[in-house]
Amino acid sequence: MTSYPMHTLDTAPAEAKVPLTVLRETFGFVPGAAAVMANSPALLNSFFSAFGHFRGGGTFTPAERQVLLLSNAVANGSEWAVAFHTLEALADGVPREAVEAVRRGELPRDPRLAALSALTVAYIEKRGHLDETDVKAFTSAGFGEEQLFEVVAGVAISAMTNYAANVARPPLEPVVEPHAWTPGA
């Protein structure tokens, strides 16, 4: 359990109420990472804006976005985020076997999803210093070079939620609990 306040719409600072309201309307609950990020309206609003652009203006399909976000969560060892993005990935049509592979730290069998997951993890592990092999594997799977920068956005967005959740350790929401995950399990 967390020692950081888990904000609700009633307890959140005024500057955090709009994103929390939209998230509650979208998911039917305020996700735990957002509830703790509301302790810093600057963090929550930065995440909310960036994610809106990533989702609304990005070129990845919903399933590809979730593979990217789930791969980030696993690479960052974020228990809350892995569980949450497992729920979302399954809802967005990522095949269960692909979700399970990513959760194990493996690549999905689908070559396109595998290339996206591998590049995402490479960005994190190499701190952005990709080599030509990383780029070639990604573009050979049908992604454009401009999408390399869209992955940067996904990695940055995930860093906000993953790191906040890693620090505060919010409890899993009941709908997310069946997807609980621990590193190395």
Secondary structure, DSSP 8 states (H G I E B T S, - for coil): --SS----TTTS-GGGHHHHHHHHHHHSS--HHHHHHTTSHHHHHHHHHHHHHHHHH--S-HHHHHHHHHHHHHHTT-HHHHHHHHHHHHHTT--HHHHHHHHTT---SSHHHHHHHHHHHHHHHTTT---HHHHHHHHHTT--TTHHHHHHHHHHHHHHHHHHHHHH-----TTTGGG---TT-
